[in-house]
Every structure is written in C-alpha cells, then in structure tokens.
Amino acid sequence: MGWSYDSSASADSATQLMLSTDKEKYNVGDIAKVRLPKAREGRILLSIENGSQVLESRWLDLQPGQTEIEIPVTQAMAPNVYANVALLLPHQERVAEAPMRLYGIVPLLVEDPATRLQPQLDVPEKVRPESEFVIKVSEQNQRAMTYTLAMVDEGLLGLTNFHAPDAHDYFYKREALGVRTWDLFDQVVGGYGASLERVLAVGGSDAALEAERKRRERRFPPVVKFLGAFELKAGETREHKITLPPYMGAVRVMLVSGDTANDKKKTEAITAYGSIEKTVTVTQPVTLFATLPRVLGPGESVNLPVNVFVSEANIRDVEISVEANEIFTVEKGSATLSFSEPGDAIASLKLKVNDRIGKGHVKITARSGEESATQEIYIDSRAANPPTTVWESKLLQPGETWKSPLQENGMIGTNQASLEVSTLPPLNLEQRLEYLIGYPHGCIEQTTSAVFPQLRLAKLVNLTDAQKAEIESNINAGIKRLSSFQHASGGFSYWPGDGYVNEWASSYAGHFLLEAKRAGYSVPKTLLDNWVKYQASAARNPQINGNYYDEVVLSYRLYTLALADKAELPAMNRLRETFKTNVNSNQQDYRMPARWLLAMAYQHVGLKDAAQDVMGPLSNNVPIYKDAGYTYGSDMRDRGLLLATLVSLNADKDLTWQVAEQVAKDLSGEGWYSTQSIAWALLAMSEFSAANVSSNGVKFAYQQAGESSWLTQASNNAFFRTAINDPQVSVRNDHDKPIRVLVSNRGTPANLLEEPSNDGLAMKVDFLTLDNKPLSVEQLPQGQDFVAEVTISGEFDKLLTSNIENIALTAVVPSGWQIRNERLEGAQMPKGIDYMDIRDDRVLAYFSLWRDYYWYYRYQENNQTSVSLRIILNASYAGKFYLPGWHTSAMYNEKIHAKTKGYWVEVGAK
C-alpha cells in the first residue's frame, strides 16, 4: 500500500494515500509520527493492526494544514504493527474526479528492550589442548534466565558460516499483516469519477526460512559439546568446566538464553531472549598437522608427512614419533627437527598397511622437553577386491555326524562363518544375502532387491536381536532412498533424475513399499499415494501391443494394486480375456509369468475360481531367457515367481515342493545370478518356509571348534541358519530323516594377481598428461595432474545381439591418487552416460550400448556402439599403492564383461 515499492504501478494508486514515518524503528514509550499528504480537511479512521488482531481503532478529525498523526508506542506493538489510515474527504467540497476516500498502510517497527537479555560469557582467550578451562556465565542486567551452551570447532562452523542462533530475532521477527480490510466507498454513487467496482484487500508477508543444513559424517572426530539447559538466578554467576580433546585450532563457545517469565501474571509476562558467542584459541608452543589419504589398502605403503609448528624461541629440537594399531606396520616411526627460530618444518614418517581391513588408528606425537602435541587420525583400510564365499555341504543320514573341513577364507578380520541346516537343499544364504546387501551399484531395481528379501527373512530363518536391528536399519534406509527415484507422475525411474518411468521396476519398488508398510515400517504417505495413482491410471489405459512384456508388466501392476486394496477388476478381466485370445500365439512360456501374477491378484481379492482359471494346467516349466529384457528376467527369477504363486494359491503340494527344491538347488549352486533373480528366489523361499512350518521340523546338534559341549537345535522351519565362530564345525543329525548341511565362510582376499579378460565388451584405458600426451603411471611425481581416458565398446557380432543394456563401470583408483570431480565445477555428464557416482576412491558409471536398434523408451538415438569418459586425477600422496583392475559388465549378465590388469604404482615424494 502506501509503503509498497510498486504502488505507482498499481491500478489502485489513484486512491492510495502515501504515508511515511519520522523514524525507521521505535522503542516502547516513544511517540510515532505518521506523515500524511496535505489535505484541507476530512476525517481519518486510524486502525493499529498486527499479525493477528486489531489492537486499536479510532476516528480523528483532520484539521486544515495537519500533516502528522501521533501514535503512542506500547509493549503490545512489538515487534511491529501496521497503521491503517483511511482518509474521508467531504463529499460536497471534493475536487471533481477526485476520490472521496483515500487509504494507506505504513509499518511501525517496535523494539522493546525488556524482551532482550544480555548474557555475558567470560572465557580465556587461549587454552591448551587436553586441558580443562572454565566458562563463567552471567547476565549484564542481573536478570534471571535459562540457557544452553555449545562449544564447536571453528572449522566446522566455517563450512556453513554458522553463528549462534539469535532467538530474539526469530521470536520477534517482523510479522506479516494478518488483518484483512474491506470497504464499499468505491461503490458509492459519485464516490469516484470513473466507474470502479472493486473490493479492497490488504495483506503481505515478510517471512523467510533458513534451509536446514545436513550433517556430514567426517573422517576426523569433530569437537562438538552441548551442555544444558541451565538456570541462572537473578544476580548469579555460574561456572562450567570443559575438558578439551586432543585438538589444535579454535573453538567457539555459543550461548542461547531465554526468560519465559513464568513467575509473572500472564498479562504482565514478557518473554525475553538473548545470545552471545566467543572464540577460544586452542594452541601451545609446539603444534603439528599430519595428513594421510582418505583410504588405504592392504599391502600399500604411504609416506606420513608431519608439519610441526614452533611458536617460542626457546624450543630448539622437536622429536616426532608415530604409533599405529594392528592395521599398520610402522616402517619409519621417528624423526627429529631442529629450529633456530619460531617457524615450521616437515618431517616424513612411513607406514605400511598389513593384510587386514578395518578402521586404522594412527597417533602422531611431537615432543620438546615438557612441551608436546599429539594428533590422532582414523582411516579405513579397504580391499580393492570384493569379498568371496567358500562353502562345504553334506547330506547327513539319521544319527550321522560330520565335521566340516572348511578353512577360513580371506584376511584376518574379514571372516564370517555360518551354518545352514534344512530338509531341502541349503540356500547358501551367507553368499546370496551378502551379494544383495553389498552390491555396489544402486539403481531402482538393485536398491529394492537389496532390502525386499530382508523384509521376509524372519519367515525363513531365526534371527537374533542384533540381526533384527540391522535389518530394520537397512529397510528404513531403503525406503528413504527409494523416494529419490520417484518421478513427477508418481512412478519410479531407473536412476534418480531420469526423465522416464521404468514400468517393471515401478511395480517392484511399490510392491516392496506396500509390504514394508504392512510389516509396520513408516512409509511416507505421499510416496505411496502418488505411486498408487500412477499404477491405477496406467492400469486403466494399458499399452498392450501383442508382446509378452506388456502383459507381464500389466499383470504385475494389477497384482500390486490388489495388494494396495485398490484392485482394478475391469482391467483384470480384460487381461484375462486377452490370455484366452492369445492362447495359440507364440512365446507362451514367456507369457506364463503374466498368468501367475494375475492369478495372485485374483486370489488376493478372494476370486479363487478366477485365479485357478487364469493359472490353467499346473507345471514347473519356466522360460529360458536369452537376455534379461525389460523385466530383468531369468529362469531362476521366474521359478521363484512360480513358487510364490503356488504358495499363494495353496496349489498341489508335491509340485510346490518340487519347485522349492529346484529354487533351493539354484541358490546353493555356484552359478552367478542377478539381484532380481536372487531377490525373487529368497522371497519365494521365505513364503514357502512360512507355509510349511510343522512341529516335526529339523532336529540336530552342532559343536563349535574348540568347545566340548554340543548345542541341540529343533527348528519348526524348513531352514535353520546361525553364525558360528569357526568354519570347522561338527554337526550331528538327530532327525528321523536325512538333513542337508552347508557351512560357509565369507572373507576378503588380499590383493590378487588380476589379469585382463573380456567377453562381449572391449575396454581401453589410456593415461594421459593434461595436454593429451601418453603417460606411464607406474612412477609418478607427487603433485602430478593427469587424465584417465576410458573407452568401452560392444562386441555385437560376437554376442549376436544388437543391444547391451544397463552396463556398469567400476574404476577404483589407488589410495595415493585423488579424483577431481569436475561436476562440482559445473561440468556436464559425459555423453552417453546415464548416471555417474564419484566417490572418494572410485568412479561408478552406468550406460547402455546398441547398434541399429530402435528403443521404444529411454533412448532416442539408433546407435551408441561405444562410450568414453575422462577422469582427471592427481598423484597426491607419496608411497606405493595398488591400482586395481577396472571392471565393466552388464549388470544382469556378468558373462558380458571386460576388465583390465591390476598392478602396483608409486608416487615419489617431492
């Protein structure tokens, strides 16, 4: 209105009254003067309003020549009010074409000193690390208050330019006008020279919210302490003692206070707030700063540079030493630096990583006489090689005893052994579950496959409380991640940010979310509701072009809608009729999964006869896939789907057991299976196990290595699994039928001799200087910038196929190299790459290749026979490091792959 920056452009500006004030801000007790344009005479309706109510209103007579209105400022006006002024001119004496009413609004900003506390902090300017210091707290005006204290590393606060929260500014921030005003003067005949029909509504908002900063996990333990809340009595000074950890730098002490005046009457209560912060330097005459890479690997050696700072002239010689835990061997553990004057110097120590992985701990000490400084570094030792699982199995007759000959597999600290016992072939759960959970890539299908079987695992085996807690954490993380894949339409894309919906994976992810909600997990309502709307819309308008893929996708969609209690019966009936029409068409085996899914949909809504009709004659035949296709299918995936259907329909028991035995046999074998295949197989076996619980389950006893007693077990489930200390366990069959026993051991081997290989894909890796000249990376000077250029092409003639979809590249760099993430500098995704994940020590890239192939979705071009990407690297740390072989493969057929040779590289110190 009168104070609006765009009032001159408003259609109402002819009737607006331009107002101003004599001050920008007022204190309680001041007299505010609102200035008016000159007018001969008239009457004024003055209304004082805030964000929720009218505080005061009165009529004033405007005297000739009067240009100001005086308004006493009271406590009720804090933090601001709006003076709404309506000026009515005499109707008979007004100038032609002039309005009879003018109006305007002007804000009055009010400061009430009683609402501000003045907390005081008394802290030392400098303190030593690992020492205790005292913080004294008082209030300048001797007022009582409640307060909290926080002490935080200045480096952390600097990342977000954080300052102590100003509670007063938050609770007393400027309020938007919350009172709406109307009048009808414009509709009075002759009220305005032109014909105007409008109703006046005045309002606005000045609110602004700060975006919440996400916490980041940091490699070094941060200095963060929070104390309180405390109460300070009127006139009191309180002391707090804080002990610092080993830390050098500066910390900031922040205090936020409040006084809610609970001891006063409500009408007299004044809520006051305050805040203060002070910086404390943490230093000593001798300080040090050491650096290591972000990660290291078994067998690697690294130089440990230690920068020592001396601030006093009497310090001459400083001895540096290093200690490390079992992850490291210290090859050079001490050094001496001499100083002739205050300054700094660098000493170089050396560490070697043992054949172990885990959390490494390094402690560096600099000492000169009684002065000393320490620094602790926590660093991960990670293996470039993936974990492997070995196992031994045995069919035990009643009364027979067997001792496993299996040896521990992998480096110390990586071994995990488990025992499985069942009346069916063992499932090899240790290997299969770890493969799903530890799978390094994370598209929508793989994310869902990692957590979906965990949702049903309790039906399959007995779980400890620790395992249940871990599963709960994994499932909650999976639910959170899936939300990042949701498309604006409600469906889910294959990668976050993709412009298309992946139909099969959308049903798969939604299926998991439904089951998670049913199991009691918290699933965001909007996430599920939007997905259900998408599924229902797509089910009512299906795109069936006569191919089995469309039928399978639609049937899965209809099944998930039935599970969501939103069954689309008309669409289900139409698809049922389509099956009858296409009964003699080709690819009948590939159409069977569609029948199974639709049968389960009918079964779920209680139409059992329709379910039996859709299923047709029962058999254990499943299609054999040449490639995974758009549904990521395989014979194992479909066999799991068939088993789930037979259990759901309570079908022929003998056939159900035959299929279950085949699924278990597949899982226990050595064959490679995709994440989709393993997930569906485990889901089906969990449903089968839950449906076949009996009092006469599995009875056996086992004896762990080094123990004399036997542990007797009697499980009502068809499967039993438990963790054991050593793979050399003895098992005795106390059952009246044969039982199958599998002992597995999962571990990570040390760096292996990796040789190049390829089948269906060709990969070329060239290392170049920044000006594109060939470069040997086996010996590099510290600080060298260079480029890795990777080109991957498809061998379509060899594979007899025209497309290879969903390929993953994993490029792990040596620990002493660092990756420069150009995307943080605004660079675009490399051409042909669908998704890219750049981490501390590796680059993961995802893409597809094809030749003369038409995509019905996803891609526009007809040819992409190769992709290339450039990774900018820097040889940052001196030492000897392992460059693992880089690997690329089709994620749903690992036989199609290419990998390079792994070898050792060195970075020379400056």
URZI-V796195 format. One record per residue. N is the residue number from 1. PHI is phi as a letter, one per 40 degrees, with the letter a starting at -180 (* if undefined). NEAR is the number of other C-alpha atoms within 10 Angstrom. Layout:
N_PHI_NEAR ; N_PHI_NEAR
//
This chain:
1_*_22 ; 2_d_20 ; 3_b_14 ; 4_c_12 ; 5_c_8 ; 6_b_10 ; 7_c_15 ; 8_c_13 ; 9_c_8 ; 10_c_11 ; 11_c_9 ; 12_c_15 ; 13_c_17 ; 14_c_14 ; 15_b_17 ; 16_c_21 ; 17_b_21 ; 18_c_20 ; 19_b_21 ; 20_a_20 ; 21_b_16 ; 22_c_12 ; 23_b_11 ; 24_c_11 ; 25_a_15 ; 26_b_20 ; 27_c_18 ; 28_d_17 ; 29_h_12 ; 30_c_13 ; 31_b_15 ; 32_c_22 ; 33_b_17 ; 34_b_20 ; 35_c_17 ; 36_b_18 ; 37_c_12 ; 38_c_11 ; 39_a_14 ; 40_c_12 ; 41_a_17 ; 42_i_17 ; 43_b_16 ; 44_b_21 ; 45_b_15 ; 46_b_19 ; 47_b_19 ; 48_c_20 ; 49_b_23 ; 50_b_24 ; 51_c_17 ; 52_b_12 ; 53_a_13 ; 54_c_14 ; 55_c_13 ; 56_a_10 ; 57_a_14 ; 58_a_9 ; 59_c_13 ; 60_b_13 ; 61_c_13 ; 62_c_19 ; 63_c_12 ; 64_d_11 ; 65_g_11 ; 66_c_15 ; 67_b_14 ; 68_b_18 ; 69_b_17 ; 70_c_10 ; 71_b_15 ; 72_c_11 ; 73_c_21 ; 74_b_16 ; 75_c_16 ; 76_c_13 ; 77_c_21 ; 78_c_22 ; 79_c_22 ; 80_a_23 ; 81_b_26 ; 82_b_23 ; 83_c_21 ; 84_b_22 ; 85_b_25 ; 86_b_20 ; 87_b_25 ; 88_b_19 ; 89_c_21 ; 90_d_14 ; 91_c_13 ; 92_c_7 ; 93_b_9 ; 94_c_12 ; 95_c_12 ; 96_d_10 ; 97_g_11 ; 98_c_16 ; 99_c_21 ; 100_c_24 ; 101_b_22 ; 102_b_20 ; 103_a_22 ; 104_a_22 ; 105_b_25 ; 106_b_21 ; 107_c_24 ; 108_b_27 ; 109_c_20 ; 110_b_25 ; 111_b_20 ; 112_b_20 ; 113_d_11 ; 114_c_12 ; 115_c_19 ; 116_b_20 ; 117_c_24 ; 118_b_17 ; 119_c_24 ; 120_b_19 ; 121_b_20 ; 122_b_12 ; 123_b_16 ; 124_c_14 ; 125_c_11 ; 126_b_14 ; 127_b_18 ; 128_c_19 ; 129_c_20 ; 130_f_16 ; 131_b_12 ; 132_b_12 ; 133_b_15 ; 134_b_14 ; 135_b_15 ; 136_b_14 ; 137_b_20 ; 138_a_22 ; 139_b_21 ; 140_d_12 ; 141_b_12 ; 142_g_16 ; 143_c_16 ; 144_c_21 ; 145_a_25 ; 146_b_16 ; 147_a_21 ; 148_b_16 ; 149_b_20 ; 150_b_17 ; 151_b_21 ; 152_b_18 ; 153_d_20 ; 154_d_19 ; 155_c_15 ; 156_c_15 ; 157_c_14 ; 158_c_10 ; 159_c_8 ; 160_b_9 ; 161_f_9 ; 162_c_11 ; 163_b_12 ; 164_d_16 ; 165_c_15 ; 166_c_15 ; 167_c_17 ; 168_c_19 ; 169_c_13 ; 170_c_11 ; 171_c_13 ; 172_b_18 ; 173_c_15 ; 174_d_21 ; 175_c_20 ; 176_c_18 ; 177_c_20 ; 178_b_17 ; 179_b_16 ; 180_c_13 ; 181_b_11 ; 182_b_10 ; 183_a_12 ; 184_b_11 ; 185_c_19 ; 186_c_21 ; 187_c_14 ; 188_c_11 ; 189_d_9 ; 190_g_16 ; 191_c_18 ; 192_a_19 ; 193_c_14 ; 194_b_11 ; 195_c_11 ; 196_b_12 ; 197_b_11 ; 198_a_13 ; 199_b_13 ; 200_c_14 ; 201_b_10 ; 202_b_15 ; 203_a_13 ; 204_i_13 ; 205_a_11 ; 206_b_9 ; 207_c_9 ; 208_a_7 ; 209_b_6 ; 210_c_5 ; 211_c_6 ; 212_c_6 ; 213_c_8 ; 214_c_6 ; 215_c_6 ; 216_b_6 ; 217_c_8 ; 218_b_8 ; 219_c_11 ; 220_c_10 ; 221_d_13 ; 222_c_14 ; 223_c_17 ; 224_b_13 ; 225_b_14 ; 226_b_12 ; 227_b_13 ; 228_h_10 ; 229_c_11 ; 230_b_13 ; 231_b_16 ; 232_b_19 ; 233_c_15 ; 234_d_13 ; 235_g_12 ; 236_c_14 ; 237_b_14 ; 238_b_13 ; 239_b_12 ; 240_b_11 ; 241_b_10 ; 242_b_15 ; 243_b_13 ; 244_c_20 ; 245_c_14 ; 246_c_16 ; 247_a_22 ; 248_b_22 ; 249_i_14 ; 250_a_19 ; 251_b_23 ; 252_b_20 ; 253_c_22 ; 254_b_20 ; 255_b_23 ; 256_b_23 ; 257_b_27 ; 258_a_22 ; 259_b_21 ; 260_c_15 ; 261_f_15 ; 262_c_10 ; 263_c_8 ; 264_b_10 ; 265_c_9 ; 266_d_9 ; 267_c_6 ; 268_b_9 ; 269_c_13 ; 270_b_18 ; 271_c_17 ; 272_b_22 ; 273_b_26 ; 274_a_23 ; 275_a_22 ; 276_a_18 ; 277_a_19 ; 278_a_17 ; 279_b_18 ; 280_b_19 ; 281_c_17 ; 282_b_19 ; 283_a_17 ; 284_a_19 ; 285_c_17 ; 286_b_21 ; 287_b_24 ; 288_a_22 ; 289_a_17 ; 290_b_19 ; 291_b_12 ; 292_b_20 ; 293_c_20 ; 294_c_16 ; 295_a_18 ; 296_b_26 ; 297_b_26 ; 298_d_23 ; 299_g_18 ; 300_c_24 ; 301_b_25 ; 302_a_23 ; 303_c_23 ; 304_b_22 ; 305_c_18 ; 306_b_24 ; 307_c_16 ; 308_b_21 ; 309_b_20 ; 310_b_22 ; 311_b_15 ; 312_b_13 ; 313_c_12 ; 314_c_12 ; 315_c_18 ; 316_b_15 ; 317_b_15 ; 318_b_22 ; 319_c_17 ; 320_b_24 ; 321_b_18 ; 322_b_22 ; 323_b_16 ; 324_a_18 ; 325_c_12 ; 326_c_14 ; 327_c_23 ; 328_b_22 ; 329_b_16 ; 330_c_18 ; 331_c_13 ; 332_b_15 ; 333_b_17 ; 334_a_18 ; 335_a_16 ; 336_b_15 ; 337_b_16 ; 338_b_12 ; 339_b_16 ; 340_c_10 ; 341_a_13 ; 342_d_15 ; 343_i_12 ; 344_a_16 ; 345_a_13 ; 346_b_16 ; 347_b_16 ; 348_b_17 ; 349_b_21 ; 350_a_18 ; 351_b_22 ; 352_b_21 ; 353_c_20 ; 354_c_19 ; 355_c_21 ; 356_a_24 ; 357_b_23 ; 358_i_16 ; 359_c_14 ; 360_c_19 ; 361_b_16 ; 362_b_18 ; 363_b_15 ; 364_b_22 ; 365_b_19 ; 366_b_26 ; 367_b_17 ; 368_a_18 ; 369_g_10 ; 370_c_5 ; 371_c_13 ; 372_a_17 ; 373_a_24 ; 374_b_22 ; 375_a_18 ; 376_b_19 ; 377_b_16 ; 378_b_17 ; 379_a_19 ; 380_c_17 ; 381_c_23 ; 382_b_17 ; 383_c_23 ; 384_c_24 ; 385_c_16 ; 386_c_15 ; 387_c_20 ; 388_b_16 ; 389_b_21 ; 390_b_18 ; 391_a_23 ; 392_b_14 ; 393_b_19 ; 394_a_17 ; 395_c_17 ; 396_c_19 ; 397_c_16 ; 398_d_16 ; 399_g_13 ; 400_c_14 ; 401_b_15 ; 402_a_15 ; 403_b_17 ; 404_c_20 ; 405_c_13 ; 406_c_18 ; 407_c_14 ; 408_c_20 ; 409_b_22 ; 410_h_20 ; 411_c_18 ; 412_d_16 ; 413_g_12 ; 414_b_17 ; 415_c_20 ; 416_b_20 ; 417_b_24 ; 418_a_22 ; 419_b_25 ; 420_b_22 ; 421_b_27 ; 422_a_23 ; 423_c_20 ; 424_b_19 ; 425_d_26 ; 426_c_28 ; 427_c_25 ; 428_f_26 ; 429_c_19 ; 430_d_23 ; 431_c_21 ; 432_c_20 ; 433_c_20 ; 434_c_15 ; 435_c_20 ; 436_c_23 ; 437_c_16 ; 438_c_12 ; 439_c_15 ; 440_c_13 ; 441_b_16 ; 442_b_16 ; 443_c_19 ; 444_c_23 ; 445_c_22 ; 446_c_23 ; 447_c_21 ; 448_c_27 ; 449_c_27 ; 450_c_25 ; 451_b_24 ; 452_d_25 ; 453_c_24 ; 454_c_24 ; 455_c_21 ; 456_b_20 ; 457_c_19 ; 458_c_17 ; 459_c_20 ; 460_c_23 ; 461_b_21 ; 462_c_17 ; 463_b_16 ; 464_c_12 ; 465_c_9 ; 466_c_9 ; 467_c_12 ; 468_c_16 ; 469_c_11 ; 470_c_12 ; 471_c_18 ; 472_c_16 ; 473_c_11 ; 474_c_17 ; 475_c_22 ; 476_c_15 ; 477_c_13 ; 478_c_19 ; 479_c_22 ; 480_c_14 ; 481_c_16 ; 482_c_21 ; 483_c_16 ; 484_c_14 ; 485_c_22 ; 486_c_24 ; 487_c_22 ; 488_d_14 ; 489_c_13 ; 490_h_20 ; 491_c_26 ; 492_b_31 ; 493_c_24 ; 494_c_26 ; 495_b_21 ; 496_d_18 ; 497_g_14 ; 498_c_16 ; 499_c_13 ; 500_b_17 ; 501_c_21 ; 502_c_22 ; 503_c_21 ; 504_c_21 ; 505_c_23 ; 506_c_26 ; 507_c_25 ; 508_c_22 ; 509_c_25 ; 510_c_24 ; 511_d_20 ; 512_c_21 ; 513_c_26 ; 514_c_17 ; 515_c_17 ; 516_c_20 ; 517_c_14 ; 518_c_13 ; 519_c_11 ; 520_h_8 ; 521_c_16 ; 522_c_13 ; 523_b_17 ; 524_d_13 ; 525_c_10 ; 526_c_11 ; 527_d_17 ; 528_c_19 ; 529_c_13 ; 530_c_17 ; 531_c_25 ; 532_c_21 ; 533_c_16 ; 534_c_19 ; 535_c_25 ; 536_c_19 ; 537_c_12 ; 538_c_16 ; 539_c_21 ; 540_c_14 ; 541_b_9 ; 542_c_14 ; 543_b_12 ; 544_b_15 ; 545_b_9 ; 546_g_11 ; 547_b_13 ; 548_c_19 ; 549_d_19 ; 550_c_18 ; 551_c_25 ; 552_c_23 ; 553_c_25 ; 554_c_28 ; 555_c_27 ; 556_c_25 ; 557_c_30 ; 558_c_30 ; 559_c_29 ; 560_c_28 ; 561_c_25 ; 562_c_21 ; 563_c_18 ; 564_c_18 ; 565_f_11 ; 566_b_16 ; 567_d_21 ; 568_b_19 ; 569_c_15 ; 570_d_11 ; 571_c_18 ; 572_c_22 ; 573_c_14 ; 574_c_10 ; 575_c_22 ; 576_c_20 ; 577_c_13 ; 578_c_14 ; 579_d_19 ; 580_c_10 ; 581_c_10 ; 582_c_12 ; 583_c_11 ; 584_b_9 ; 585_c_11 ; 586_c_11 ; 587_f_11 ; 588_c_14 ; 589_c_13 ; 590_c_20 ; 591_c_22 ; 592_c_23 ; 593_d_28 ; 594_c_25 ; 595_c_25 ; 596_c_27 ; 597_c_27 ; 598_c_31 ; 599_c_29 ; 600_c_31 ; 601_c_30 ; 602_c_24 ; 603_c_20 ; 604_c_18 ; 605_c_16 ; 606_g_11 ; 607_c_13 ; 608_c_16 ; 609_c_12 ; 610_c_17 ; 611_c_23 ; 612_c_18 ; 613_c_12 ; 614_c_23 ; 615_c_22 ; 616_g_12 ; 617_c_7 ; 618_c_11 ; 619_a_12 ; 620_b_12 ; 621_c_13 ; 622_b_20 ; 623_c_18 ; 624_b_14 ; 625_c_14 ; 626_c_11 ; 627_a_14 ; 628_c_18 ; 629_g_13 ; 630_c_14 ; 631_b_16 ; 632_f_19 ; 633_c_21 ; 634_a_23 ; 635_c_17 ; 636_c_24 ; 637_d_25 ; 638_c_24 ; 639_c_25 ; 640_c_27 ; 641_c_20 ; 642_c_27 ; 643_c_30 ; 644_c_26 ; 645_c_25 ; 646_c_25 ; 647_c_23 ; 648_c_18 ; 649_c_19 ; 650_f_11 ; 651_c_14 ; 652_d_12 ; 653_c_11 ; 654_c_9 ; 655_c_15 ; 656_c_20 ; 657_c_17 ; 658_c_13 ; 659_c_22 ; 660_c_26 ; 661_c_18 ; 662_c_18 ; 663_c_27 ; 664_c_20 ; 665_c_16 ; 666_c_21 ; 667_c_24 ; 668_c_19 ; 669_c_12 ; 670_c_12 ; 671_c_7 ; 672_c_15 ; 673_b_20 ; 674_c_21 ; 675_c_25 ; 676_c_23 ; 677_c_24 ; 678_c_25 ; 679_c_25 ; 680_c_24 ; 681_c_27 ; 682_c_26 ; 683_c_23 ; 684_c_28 ; 685_c_29 ; 686_c_25 ; 687_c_19 ; 688_c_23 ; 689_c_20 ; 690_c_19 ; 691_c_15 ; 692_b_14 ; 693_c_15 ; 694_a_13 ; 695_c_9 ; 696_b_13 ; 697_c_17 ; 698_b_25 ; 699_b_22 ; 700_a_21 ; 701_b_17 ; 702_b_20 ; 703_b_18 ; 704_c_18 ; 705_d_15 ; 706_g_10 ; 707_b_8 ; 708_c_8 ; 709_c_10 ; 710_b_14 ; 711_c_12 ; 712_c_13 ; 713_b_13 ; 714_b_15 ; 715_b_20 ; 716_c_19 ; 717_c_24 ; 718_c_24 ; 719_b_25 ; 720_b_23 ; 721_a_23 ; 722_a_14 ; 723_c_16 ; 724_b_19 ; 725_c_13 ; 726_a_21 ; 727_c_27 ; 728_c_21 ; 729_b_22 ; 730_b_17 ; 731_b_25 ; 732_b_23 ; 733_c_24 ; 734_b_21 ; 735_c_20 ; 736_c_12 ; 737_b_13 ; 738_c_18 ; 739_b_24 ; 740_b_19 ; 741_b_25 ; 742_b_22 ; 743_b_30 ; 744_b_28 ; 745_b_27 ; 746_b_22 ; 747_a_20 ; 748_b_23 ; 749_c_22 ; 750_c_21 ; 751_d_20 ; 752_c_12 ; 753_c_10 ; 754_c_15 ; 755_b_11 ; 756_c_13 ; 757_a_14 ; 758_a_17 ; 759_a_16 ; 760_g_20 ; 761_b_25 ; 762_b_19 ; 763_b_23 ; 764_b_14 ; 765_b_15 ; 766_b_15 ; 767_b_20 ; 768_b_19 ; 769_c_15 ; 770_c_15 ; 771_c_8 ; 772_g_12 ; 773_c_11 ; 774_d_13 ; 775_b_16 ; 776_c_11 ; 777_b_16 ; 778_c_14 ; 779_b_14 ; 780_b_20 ; 781_c_17 ; 782_c_19 ; 783_g_17 ; 784_c_14 ; 785_c_18 ; 786_a_22 ; 787_b_22 ; 788_b_18 ; 789_b_16 ; 790_b_18 ; 791_b_15 ; 792_b_20 ; 793_b_19 ; 794_c_26 ; 795_c_23 ; 796_c_17 ; 797_c_9 ; 798_c_10 ; 799_c_14 ; 800_f_9 ; 801_a_16 ; 802_b_18 ; 803_a_21 ; 804_b_26 ; 805_c_19 ; 806_f_17 ; 807_c_23 ; 808_b_21 ; 809_b_24 ; 810_b_19 ; 811_b_22 ; 812_c_20 ; 813_c_21 ; 814_c_25 ; 815_c_29 ; 816_c_29 ; 817_c_24 ; 818_b_20 ; 819_c_19 ; 820_c_16 ; 821_c_16 ; 822_c_14 ; 823_c_12 ; 824_c_8 ; 825_c_8 ; 826_g_8 ; 827_c_9 ; 828_c_9 ; 829_c_13 ; 830_d_15 ; 831_d_10 ; 832_g_17 ; 833_c_15 ; 834_c_18 ; 835_a_18 ; 836_a_17 ; 837_b_12 ; 838_b_16 ; 839_b_11 ; 840_d_16 ; 841_b_19 ; 842_a_17 ; 843_b_18 ; 844_b_17 ; 845_b_20 ; 846_b_23 ; 847_a_20 ; 848_b_21 ; 849_b_23 ; 850_a_22 ; 851_b_18 ; 852_f_12 ; 853_b_14 ; 854_b_14 ; 855_c_12 ; 856_c_7 ; 857_a_9 ; 858_g_13 ; 859_b_13 ; 860_b_9 ; 861_c_12 ; 862_c_12 ; 863_a_15 ; 864_a_18 ; 865_c_19 ; 866_a_19 ; 867_b_18 ; 868_b_16 ; 869_a_17 ; 870_b_16 ; 871_b_17 ; 872_c_19 ; 873_b_20 ; 874_b_18 ; 875_c_24 ; 876_c_22 ; 877_b_26 ; 878_c_25 ; 879_i_22 ; 880_b_22 ; 881_b_25 ; 882_b_25 ; 883_c_23 ; 884_c_23 ; 885_c_22 ; 886_c_23 ; 887_b_19 ; 888_b_24 ; 889_a_23 ; 890_c_21 ; 891_c_23 ; 892_b_23 ; 893_a_20 ; 894_c_15 ; 895_c_14 ; 896_c_20 ; 897_a_22 ; 898_a_24 ; 899_a_24 ; 900_b_19 ; 901_c_14 ; 902_c_18 ; 903_a_17 ; 904_c_15 ; 905_b_19 ; 906_b_24 ; 907_b_24 ; 908_c_17 ; 909_c_15 ; 910_c_8
//
